[in-house]
Amino acid sequence: RVLFVADVLGVDAALEPESFRWRVRFRVIEPFKGIDRGEQVLFFRPTAEDFKFEIGTRVLVYAGGPPERLSTSCSGTRVVGPDDPEVQQLRKLASVRK
């Protein structure tokens, strides 16, 4: 599982012999779980319920599954603004854990 706030830098299809995945390049701004700060590339398996990443947006990503096939279906992944209350709560929880 991963949980983070990031800017979406790129989105493209990763076609492989037995699967199709979305390859999403992020600049991770605030890592909360399972990922490091900085530029990261993650792969997401497509489902009808998945969040659709768009270049140039800042997103809060909740994703689960194996690292090579994360899924955002049935989760809270969404576009966020600078004063998002959920992100503020995550910051508070992260500071308590330190």
Order of alpha helices (4+ residues) and beta strands (2+ residues): beta-beta-beta-beta-beta-alpha
